[in-house]
Amino acid sequence: MPGDLATLIDDVIDREGGFVDDPADPGGATCWGVTRAVARANGYAGDMRAYPRAAAVDVYRRLYWLAPGFDRVATRAPHLAADLFDTAVNMGAAVATGFLQRALNALNRGGRDYPDRPVDGKITPRTLAALDAFLAHRAPGGEAVLVKAIEALQGERYLTLAEHRPADEAFLYGWLANRIG
């Protein structure tokens, strides 16, 4: 794996930084990249300025790695799993997984390699079977192509967000510079 999960989480926390409360960010106050809403939903009731880093690590591990099933993707395609994790942190796990499902459907050569699957934002046995079939048919470079596809979808979403919400233009450069590639 491109680093272990602890390294992936450290990298996210380094990118996100400590406490931030940017009025242009609809997510509101964050600390270590965890929004106040997520912190509250996971039992934290204190001031976000004092949100413990260890709590953020736990949230990232549980909500953005284990719950969506990226640990199961990692056993097959570790670089892809790392990219999905980062995308999930920034856009949500269902969005990241939906990107994977869309890419797998578009790359199955009209269903010749494996059948299309519903884009439901969930890592299911069908999603993993499609991933396995894709990787078997497209070795050795298939994983890298999937990562590129995820990043293309991610970039398109960032541009759309900035086009539809002018306040997001303030974040677009950083999203493209720090989240893609």
Beta strands, then each sheet from edge to edge (+ up, - down):
strand 1: 30-31
strand 2: 34-35
sheet 1: 1+ 2-
end
